[in-house]
Amino acid sequence: MAGTKTILVTGATGGIGRAVCARLAASGCSLLLASRDAEKLRLLGQELSATRSGTFSWLPVDMTSDASSRRSGASCAYEAASWTVLS
């Protein structure tokens, strides 16, 4: 994957989502990390930034909550034009 790709990864802080983040970051992608736990997102973003070359942003969101999803979607809508993949 080219380093210019920006990918939204939901469930980024645990299990498969975290593994996906590590793999995508290793291939040079920039990531928008989404998960419920803001502190875990911050730590993951820092960890990836320390060892990888992409750009890593994070967005606390509870995807099981319509209200939380709408708020988060509205707060990052301006970035959507540069997104390549949603997971």
C-alpha positions as CSV (number, residue, x, y, z in Angstrom):
1,M,0.0,0.0,0.0
2,A,1.2,3.5,-0.8
3,G,2.1,5.9,2.0
4,T,-0.5,8.3,0.7
5,K,-3.5,6.2,1.8
6,T,-5.5,7.2,4.8
7,I,-7.5,4.4,6.4
8,L,-10.2,4.5,9.1
9,V,-9.8,1.5,11.5
10,T,-12.7,0.9,13.9
11,G,-12.0,-1.2,17.0
12,A,-8.4,0.0,16.7
13,T,-7.2,-0.6,20.3
14,G,-7.7,-4.3,20.7
15,G,-7.4,-7.7,19.0
16,I,-7.8,-7.8,15.3
17,G,-8.2,-4.0,15.0
18,R,-4.8,-3.4,16.7
19,A,-3.1,-6.0,14.5
20,V,-4.6,-4.4,11.4
21,C,-3.3,-1.0,12.6
22,A,0.2,-2.4,13.1
23,R,0.2,-4.0,9.7
24,L,-1.2,-1.0,7.8
25,A,1.2,1.3,9.6
26,A,4.1,-0.9,8.7
27,S,3.2,-0.6,5.1
28,G,3.3,3.2,5.3
29,C,-0.4,4.1,5.6
30,S,-1.8,6.9,7.6
31,L,-4.5,5.9,10.0
32,L,-7.5,7.4,11.7
33,L,-7.9,5.2,14.8
34,A,-11.4,4.8,16.2
35,S,-12.4,3.0,19.4
36,R,-14.3,3.7,22.6
37,D,-11.3,4.2,25.0
38,A,-9.7,7.6,24.4
39,E,-6.7,6.9,26.5
40,K,-6.0,3.6,24.7
41,L,-6.3,5.4,21.4
42,R,-3.8,8.1,22.5
43,L,-1.3,5.4,23.6
44,L,-1.7,3.5,20.4
45,G,-1.2,6.6,18.3
46,Q,1.9,7.5,20.3
47,E,3.2,3.9,19.9
48,L,2.7,3.9,16.2
49,S,4.2,7.4,15.8
50,A,7.3,6.3,17.6
51,T,8.0,3.3,15.3
52,R,6.3,4.1,12.0
53,S,6.3,6.9,9.4
54,G,2.6,7.5,8.7
55,T,0.3,10.0,10.3
56,F,-1.9,8.7,13.1
57,S,-5.0,10.5,14.4
58,W,-7.5,9.1,16.8
59,L,-11.2,9.5,17.3
60,P,-13.0,8.2,20.5
61,V,-16.3,6.7,19.3
62,D,-18.8,4.1,20.5
63,M,-20.0,2.5,17.3
64,T,-22.9,0.9,19.1
65,S,-24.3,4.3,19.9
66,D,-26.1,6.2,17.1
67,A,-25.5,9.5,18.9
68,S,-21.8,8.9,19.4
69,S,-21.4,7.7,15.8
70,R,-23.1,10.8,14.4
71,R,-21.1,13.2,16.6
72,S,-17.8,11.5,15.5
73,G,-18.8,11.4,11.9
74,A,-19.6,15.1,11.9
75,S,-16.3,15.9,13.6
76,C,-14.2,14.2,11.0
77,A,-16.4,14.7,7.9
78,Y,-13.9,17.2,6.5
79,E,-11.3,14.5,6.3
80,A,-13.5,12.0,4.3
81,A,-12.3,13.2,0.9
82,S,-8.8,11.9,1.7
83,W,-9.9,8.5,3.0
84,T,-9.0,5.5,0.9
85,V,-10.5,2.6,2.9
86,L,-13.0,2.2,5.7
87,S,-12.8,-0.9,7.9
